Amino acid sequence: AGALDAHVARKAAAAGVDLTFLRTIPGAIGGAVTMNAGCYGSYVADHLIEVDVILRDGRRQTLSAASLSLAYRSSDLPEGAVVVSALFQGASADPDVLGARMADQLAKRDATQPTKDRSAGSTFRNPAGFSSTGKADDVHDLKAWKVIDDAGLRGFSIGGAQMSEKHPNFMINTGTATAADLEKLGEEVRKRVFQNAGIRLEWEIKRVGEPAPDK
């Protein structure tokens, strides 16, 4: 479960197995399972067979994908369970074709997302309840980046934290951001989007701990 998503995608492609959707997803397999990660219209739920977890009492358990109720950016893993391994299934395909597809995905990502900046990936879940498909007919009306942009928050910053000019659903550290800057920026974006569109954005980033009180 500690294997990087991109590494798994590359290894699978070399073996002629199509898990290419994982190539541009930051993080590792454990997190991908927990959040039902996905992009370009494919999700962990489409390929996952089962996972091994360690429960809070120390027992190891194998859970079927069907038992996890995988949905958009969510799963029903037992409270406090830690994913230790996962079994996936992918369609057979020519390794060269899969390699070319991943190269195309990377090029699209680099053209539209701040991949060279310091961020935690997408900040908020899409109100539409699904990720971008990357296809020409993709609808953006209820995408997080669109409602943030419509609220005039592209490039908006607090301290060293900024909503990216390139992709406004990416919160970046411009170099001096504190945890408080990032927290305040995210909450201010949520407030202004609600004021502008009546939509309450939900955090996609998993935050740990409690915000520091204002001084």
C-alpha positions in Angstrom: 0.0 0.0 0.0 3.0 2.3 0.3 3.8 1.9 -3.4 3.4 5.1 -5.4 0.4 5.2 -7.7 2.6 6.3 -10.6 5.1 3.5 -10.0 2.3 0.9 -9.9 0.9 2.3 -13.2 4.3 2.0 -14.9 5.0 -1.5 -13.6 1.5 -2.7 -14.7 1.9 -1.1 -18.1 5.3 -2.8 -18.6 3.5 -6.1 -17.8 0.7 -5.3 -20.3 -1.9 -4.5 -17.7 -3.9 -1.3 -18.0 -3.9 0.7 -14.7 -2.9 3.8 -16.5 -5.4 6.0 -14.6 -3.1 5.8 -11.6 -0.2 7.4 -13.5 -1.0 11.1 -12.7 -2.5 10.6 -9.3 -0.2 11.8 -6.5 0.3 9.7 -3.4 0.3 6.0 -2.7 -2.0 3.0 -3.1 -3.3 3.0 0.4 -4.5 6.6 0.1 -5.9 5.8 -3.4 -8.0 3.0 -2.0 -9.2 5.0 1.0 -10.3 8.0 -1.2 -11.4 5.9 -4.2 -8.9 8.0 -6.3 -9.6 8.5 -9.9 -9.2 10.6 -13.0 -10.0 10.6 -16.7 -13.2 8.8 -15.9 -11.6 5.8 -14.2 -11.6 5.1 -10.4 -10.0 2.6 -8.0 -13.5 1.1 -7.7 -13.4 0.0 -11.3 -10.3 -2.1 -10.8 -10.0 -3.1 -7.1 -10.6 -6.7 -6.1 -9.8 -6.7 -2.4 -7.6 -5.1 0.2 -5.7 -6.3 3.3 -6.0 -4.0 6.3 -4.8 -4.0 9.9 -7.6 -3.2 12.3 -7.2 -1.0 15.4 -7.1 -4.2 17.6 -4.2 -5.5 15.6 -6.1 -8.1 13.6 -5.4 -8.5 9.9 -8.4 -8.7 7.6 -9.1 -9.1 3.9 -12.0 -7.0 2.6 -13.7 -7.2 -0.7 -14.0 -4.1 -2.9 -17.8 -4.6 -2.8 -17.8 -4.3 1.0 -16.1 -0.9 0.9 -19.0 1.0 -0.7 -16.5 2.9 -2.8 -17.9 6.3 -4.0 -16.6 9.6 -5.1 -13.6 10.3 -2.9 -14.8 8.0 -0.2 -14.9 4.5 1.2 -16.4 2.6 4.1 -13.1 1.3 5.5 -13.4 0.3 9.2 -12.6 3.3 11.5 -8.9 3.5 12.1 -8.0 0.6 9.7 -4.7 0.8 7.9 -4.5 -0.5 4.3 -1.4 -2.7 3.9 -2.0 -4.2 0.4 -4.4 -4.1 -2.4 -5.2 -6.4 -5.3 -6.2 -4.8 -8.6 -7.3 -6.1 -12.0 -6.7 -4.4 -15.3 -7.4 -5.1 -18.9 -4.6 -6.6 -21.1 -3.1 -4.2 -23.6 0.1 -3.6 -25.5 2.8 -2.1 -23.2 3.8 0.4 -25.9 0.2 1.6 -26.3 -0.1 2.0 -22.5 3.2 3.9 -22.3 2.0 6.3 -25.0 -1.3 6.8 -23.2 0.5 7.7 -19.9 2.8 10.1 -21.7 -0.2 11.9 -23.1 -1.8 12.0 -19.7 1.3 13.5 -18.2 1.5 16.1 -20.9 -2.2 17.1 -20.3 -1.6 17.3 -16.6 1.5 19.5 -16.9 -0.4 21.8 -19.3 -3.3 22.4 -16.9 -2.0 21.9 -13.4 0.8 23.5 -11.3 2.8 20.3 -11.2 6.1 22.1 -10.4 4.7 24.0 -7.4 4.3 22.8 -3.9 0.7 21.6 -3.3 -1.3 18.7 -2.0 -3.1 18.2 -5.3 -6.8 19.1 -5.6 -8.0 21.0 -2.6 -11.8 20.6 -2.8 -14.1 17.8 -4.1 -16.0 18.6 -7.2 -19.6 19.5 -6.3 -20.7 17.5 -9.3 -19.6 14.4 -7.5 -17.2 13.0 -10.1 -13.7 13.7 -11.4 -12.8 15.1 -14.8 -12.9 12.7 -17.7 -10.4 14.6 -19.8 -12.7 14.2 -22.8 -13.9 16.9 -25.1 -17.5 16.6 -23.8 -16.5 17.0 -20.2 -18.8 19.4 -18.3 -17.2 21.9 -16.0 -20.2 23.8 -14.5 -20.0 22.0 -11.1 -16.2 21.4 -11.0 -14.5 22.9 -7.9 -12.0 24.9 -10.1 -14.9 26.5 -12.0 -16.9 27.7 -9.0 -13.7 29.0 -7.4 -12.8 30.8 -10.6 -16.3 32.2 -10.9 -16.0 33.6 -7.4 -12.9 35.6 -8.5 -10.5 33.5 -6.5 -8.0 32.4 -9.1 -4.6 33.5 -7.6 -6.2 34.6 -4.3 -3.7 34.4 -1.4 -3.4 34.7 2.3 0.2 34.9 3.6 2.3 32.4 1.7 -0.7 30.3 0.6 -2.3 30.9 -2.8 -5.0 29.4 -5.0 -3.0 28.6 -8.2 -3.2 31.0 -11.1 -2.9 27.9 -13.4 -5.6 25.8 -11.7 -7.6 27.5 -9.0 -8.5 24.2 -7.2 -4.8 23.7 -6.3 -3.7 25.4 -3.1 0.0 26.1 -3.3 2.8 27.1 -0.9 4.5 30.0 -2.6 7.5 29.5 -0.2 6.5 31.0 3.2 3.0 29.5 3.9 2.3 28.3 7.4 -0.4 25.7 8.2 -2.5 28.5 9.4 -2.2 30.3 6.1 -3.3 27.2 4.2 -6.2 26.6 6.6 -7.4 30.2 6.5 -7.2 30.4 2.7 -9.2 27.2 2.2 -11.9 28.3 4.6 -12.1 31.8 3.0 -12.5 30.2 -0.4 -15.3 28.0 0.9 -17.0 31.0 2.4 -16.8 33.1 -0.7 -17.9 30.3 -3.1 -20.9 29.8 -0.9 -21.7 33.5 -1.0 -21.3 33.6 -4.7 -22.9 30.3 -5.8 -24.6 28.8 -2.8 -22.3 25.8 -3.0 -20.5 24.5 0.1 -17.2 23.1 -1.1 -15.9 20.0 0.8 -12.2 19.6 1.5 -10.6 16.8 -0.5 -7.3 17.2 1.4 -7.2 15.2 4.6 -6.2 17.6 7.4 -4.7 16.4 10.7 -5.1 18.2 14.0 -7.0 21.4 14.8 -6.6 24.9 13.4 -4.6 27.3 15.6 -6.9 29.9 17.3 -6.7 33.4 16.0 -4.5 35.7 18.1 
